[in-house]
Amino acid sequence: MFQFFQQISEKKWNYVASFVADSLAILILILTTYLTYAGQTAWWYILAFVSGIVTWTVYEYVFHRWIFHGSTPLALGHGKHHDDADRLLSMPFATGPAIYLVMFFLLRFLIGDGLAAVFTTAYAISYLYYGFLHHSSHFMEIDLKLWKKMRAHHLLHHKFPDRNFGFTTSFWDRVFGTHYAIARVKRSAVAARSTTPQPTA
């Protein structure tokens, strides 16, 4: 079964279908938010939306660092991307919508349909945003300072696979000490201490 999904992940049509499926899922989630609005104040919706974005950034870092770069079957597929960054690889196109569906139905029992839909919408938008950013970093050239900074951050990960796991944000790399620039400063400090003559007794 895993081999079947791995074969799908390497198909060009699956790569394109992933963007289409996630976009359609977001539209459905937005419609669900509208239809299930129960009169909560705007602040609750804003909080749910921001929480969905933050949750995505945590998921992205954790999944990328410990699943894609860990001792897991998925690490093999991700390794192909590192070996050939121009290959169009993607999780099976139904993966995103399936995650959103499970997330929504679990959350609706805790915070209600409307807020669950907003949270899941924000999460799904973040995932789609990541997908476009990742694609553009390998196949496009955009004359925007922020984009160039994010692209450089990601391409350093390809050169140093144990650094810069986050893409949509470098925040968690800084928190966990895997940010390339921070790690470089630490290495320089250690090297400086090791070459500095130590006082003798």
N, C-alpha and C positions, 0 to 999 in steps of 0.2 A: 504493500500500500504506500509506504513512504517513497519507494522508488518511483511509483506512478506520479505522486505529487511533485517529486523532484524533476521528473521529465517535463511536467506542465510548466514548472517555474522557469524553464529555459526556453520556452516558446515565445516568439515575438508577439503573437496574437494575445498571449496571456499578459504580457507587459502592458500592452495598450488597453486590454480589457480591464485591468486593475484600476486604471485612471477613470474609465467609464463607470465601472461598478461603484467605486467610492463616491464619484460625483452624484450618481443617482441616489445612493444611500443618503447622502447629505441633504438632497432635495426632499426625500421622504421624511427625514428627521426634522427638517424645518417645518414641513407641513404638519407633522405630528405635534410639534411644539405649539403651533397655532391652534390646532384642533383640541388640544388638551389643556389649554390655558385655563387655570382655575382661580384667577383673580389675585395671585400672589403679587407682592410689590416688586417693582423693577429690580431692587437691590438683591433679592433672592435669585433672580434670573442672571444678574451680572455675576454674582458669586458662583453660581453653578457653571457659568460659561468659563470664567477664569480658572475654576477648579479643574474643568475638563482639559484646558490647555496645559496646566501644570502637571496633571496626571500623565498626559502624553509625553512630556519632556522626561519625566521619571522613567516611564516605560521604555522610551527610546534608548536612554542611557543604559538601563539595566539589561534590556534585551540584547542590545548591541555588544555590550562588554562581556556579559556572562553567558549568553546563549550563542550568539554569532561568533564570538571569539573564545568560547569555552569548549569543553569536551562533550559536544552534543552533535547529533546527526546534522542539525541545521548549520553547524560551523563548516561542514564540508561544502555546502552550496555557497555560503558566503565567501569561502576561500576562493571560489572560482571568480568571484567579482574582483577580489584583490589580485588574482593572477592576470585577469584581463578585464580592465575597467570599462572597456567598450562593449562588453557583452550585455545584452538586454535581459537581465535576470530580475525576477519578481516573485514574491510569494503568490501562490495560486489566487486568481482574481477574486474568489469568493471569501478569502480570508478576512479582509477588512469588514465587509458587511456582516459576516458571521460574528465577529467580535462585537460590533456595534449592537447587533440584535441581542446577544447574551447580556451585554452591559446594560442595555436599556431595561430588559425584563428583570434583571436583578435589582437595579436601582429604583425602579418604579414602586417596589414594595417598601423602600426606605424613605424616599423623598417625594413620591408621587409622579404621575405620568409627565406633567409639564416640565418639572425641573430635571427629571431623568432624561427627557428628550433634549433639553438645552445642554446638559453636561455631555451627553453622547455626541451631540452635534459639534460641540467645540473640540472634542477629542478627534472626531472624524475629519474635521476641517484641518486640524493640526497634522494629521497623518497625510492628508492629501497635499498640504503645503510642503511637508517634508519630501514627498514624492517628487513634486515639481522642482524643489531646490536641488535634490540629489541628481535628478535628470539633467538639469541645466548646468550643474557643476562639471559634468562630464561631456556634455554635448553642445553647450552654448557659450556665448561670450556676451555678457551683459555689462554695459558701462555704468555700473552703479557701485559706489564705494562700499556700501554694506554688503552687497552680493559678493564682491571681490574678496572681502574680508572673510565671509562665511566659506567661500570656495577654497581659499587658502587654508583655512582651518581644517576643512575636510580632506584636502589633498595631502596635508601633512599626516593625516591618519593613514593614508595609503602608503606613505613612506615609512611611518613609524606606527605599526598596527596596535601597539600598546598605549597609544596616546590619542586624544581627541575623539572620543567615542560619540559625543553629542554632536548633532548637526544643526538642528533648529535653535539650539542655544549651547553655549560653552559653560553655562553655570555649573552643571553637575560635574563636569571635568575639573573645574576649579575647586569645587567642594571636596571631591575625592582624590585630588592630587594627580589626575591623569591629563591635565592640560599641558600641552607641549611646552609652551613658553615658561610656565611655572616650574615644570620638571627640569627644564634647561637651566634655569637660575639655580635650582637646588643642586644640580650636578656640578655647576661651576663653583658653587660655594664649597662643596665637598672636595673638589679638586684643589681649590685654593688652600684649604686647610691641610690637605695631605702634602702639599709642596712647601708649606711654610715651616721653617726650622722651629722645632719645639725646644723650649728651655730645658736644660739638663740640670739634674740635681747637684 
